[in-house]
């Protein structure tokens, strides 16, 4: 093997080693990024679950409120009818 071929082979090996080193660093960096994103996803999932639970509570309160309003309106109507009946008795 000639000296030129040896030097070319040495250069290719050196470049390959540098490329492998860079790829290892990039892989490590990407692995850390994946961990960070997984942690962020977990945190946001927990927050979303908490918000969904709060929404369910609010929906329940709104439903109960509407039911109470309907009951109040019914009671108000009955009281107004009774007052009207009492006024007719007084007038009669």
C-alpha positions, 0 to 999 in steps of 0.5 A, a space after each residue: 500500500 502506498 503512502 498516499 493511500 495510507 494517508 487517505 485511509 487515515 484521513 477517512 478514519 479520522 473523519 469517520 471518528 469525528 463524525 461518530 463523536 458528533 453523532 454521539 453528542 447529537 444523540 445525547 442532546 436529542 435524548 435529553 430533549 426527549 426526556 425534557 419533552 416527556 416531562 413537559 408532556 406529563 406535567 401538561 397532562 396532569 394540568 389538563 386532567 386537573 382542569 377537566 376535573 374542575 370543569 366537571 365541577 363547574 358543569 355540575 354547579 351550573 346544572 344545579 343552579 339552573 335546576 334551583 332557578 327553575 324551582 324558584 320560578 315555580 315557587 314564585 309562580 305558585 306564591 303569586 297564584 296564592 296571593 291572587 287567590 287571596 286577593 279574590 277572596 278579600 274582594 269577594 
